[in-house]
């Protein structure tokens, strides 16, 4: 009862040895009191307490204090060891981001070399579902990359998704007579829910795989599995971005092509030189749209693409359409391809040309400390607030597909806060602004 009463106070104490020492003293004092109360004859009880009281109070109090110090020391050592292993696993993970490039012989060998150099294991190996893809350390003269998986333990891990510890050389089952590897831990590496390979940590002594090596191997396997998951997500995001760009490239309105050809035909007799220039612009426009998708292009290249587009539109609509450029001299940013043309097309088609007298579109770019601001301004018919709120929403009007695509690509590359900013007033015009951060400012992606 006394121990239960003192337990909570003991846990909160910052001087656990002193607390345990006096707690032990108190317990022994209580025992002496119980002897005096219950033992008979009383004179004999008093004589007994005189003989054993002081020695038992001191010895047991000090013994309890020393015991608590020993327990605390062991627990502290276990916490320190666990902390060290967690830190070691993270350090290894930071130096072995190779699996973001895929699970293969090259990345596995690089990873095995890092693990071997940072731990006390004798050898590190990786296998896929069929063969050894890396072996670094003791036994590399006969555990060769490319050899088929032979051991029953490895096949068991591949099939059951559970780690296995081999305590004896016979369990490792190496056929080489002079193999010095005598114990190992084998843990699965997974991609989603499927086991795609194993990690092996070897030691040269039997029964040498401790809890430390076990936790380290399990932690590393989990980290490597996470890297592979992230690698697949990166690949899927890249494929998605490419497919979206392909969709944007394929979204060229056939009417634009037909109207462009008709416009050029009308100039062939009266202004053949102008017709030739328009054909060059049309070729440049389609060449940019049909090129193999790349992640970024220079702003200058993107403006050339816009120029090809607007020259054809200006040939169709004459003085009703004016295109103005305000580009600061120090602007030299890179941005995703085909990003600005949909904005300019939207300004022309849904803004300026809906006015009887036409209007202008101004393209601006200015460099700031953290990146480049680019805007497309028109003095067209503008939009109401309801239309502004709806234009970037999925499944809204087909006419806003290009804007939604641009907004989604910006957020995907530069973060959810860096999408399109739209300001518009009915009868006055529309301003669309976007921000391209400097490379060093792009620290995370959504």
Secondary structure, DSSP 8 states (H G I E B T S, - for coil): -HHHHHHHHHHH-S-HHHHHHHHHHHHHHHHHHHHHHH-SSHHHHHHHHHHHHHHHHHHHHHHHHHHHHHHHHHHHHHHHHHHHHHHHHHHHHHH-GGGGG-SSHHHHHHHHHHHHHHS--SEEEEEESSBEEEEEETTTTTS-TT-B---HHHHHHHHH---EEE-SHHHHT---TT----EEEEEEEEETTEEEEEEEEEESSTT---HHHHHHHHHHHHHHHHHHHHHHHHHHHHHHHHHHHHHHHTT--HHHHHHHHHHHHHHHHH-HHHHHHHHHHHHHHHHHHHS---S-EEHHHHHHHHHHHHHHHHHHHGGGEEEEEEE-TT---EE-TTSSHHHHHHHHHHTGGGSTT-EEEEEEEEEETTEEEEEEEE-SS---HHHHHHHTSTT--GGGHHHHHHHHHHHHHH-TTSS-EEEEETTTEEEEEEEEE-GGG-----
